[in-house]
Amino acid sequence: MSLIANDPVLLISMPSGGEWITILIVVVVLFGGKKIPELARGIGKGIREFNDAKKGVKDEIEAGMKDSDSKS
């Protein structure tokens, strides 16, 4: 019997409590206490720009659909 015949188990999952603490310590060591707020602001700005672009594309698609419906 081969191992492939058995149901494979997905070994990737969300980090548990101890792993989050380790990740947090590594981030503090790598970036330092003063760089973390700048990093968080940059991530927030990127997410905000992404959401604005996503909303703009959605609005354009909806406007195009309304125009095509009104022409028919």
Secondary structure in CASP SS format (residue, H / E / C, confidence):
PFRMAT SS
TARGET T0000
AUTHOR 0000-0000-0000
METHOD secondary structure of the structure
MODEL  1
M C 1.00
S C 1.00
L C 1.00
I C 1.00
A C 1.00
N C 1.00
D C 1.00
P C 1.00
V C 1.00
L C 1.00
L C 1.00
I C 1.00
S C 1.00
M C 1.00
P C 1.00
S C 1.00
G H 1.00
G H 1.00
E H 1.00
W H 1.00
I H 1.00
T H 1.00
I H 1.00
L H 1.00
I H 1.00
V H 1.00
V H 1.00
V H 1.00
V H 1.00
L H 1.00
F H 1.00
G H 1.00
G H 1.00
K H 1.00
K H 1.00
I H 1.00
P H 1.00
E H 1.00
L H 1.00
A H 1.00
R H 1.00
G H 1.00
I H 1.00
G H 1.00
K H 1.00
G H 1.00
I H 1.00
R H 1.00
E H 1.00
F H 1.00
N H 1.00
D H 1.00
A H 1.00
K H 1.00
K H 1.00
G H 1.00
V H 1.00
K H 1.00
D H 1.00
E H 1.00
I H 1.00
E H 1.00
A H 1.00
G H 1.00
M H 1.00
K H 1.00
D H 1.00
S H 1.00
D H 1.00
S H 1.00
K H 1.00
S C 1.00
END
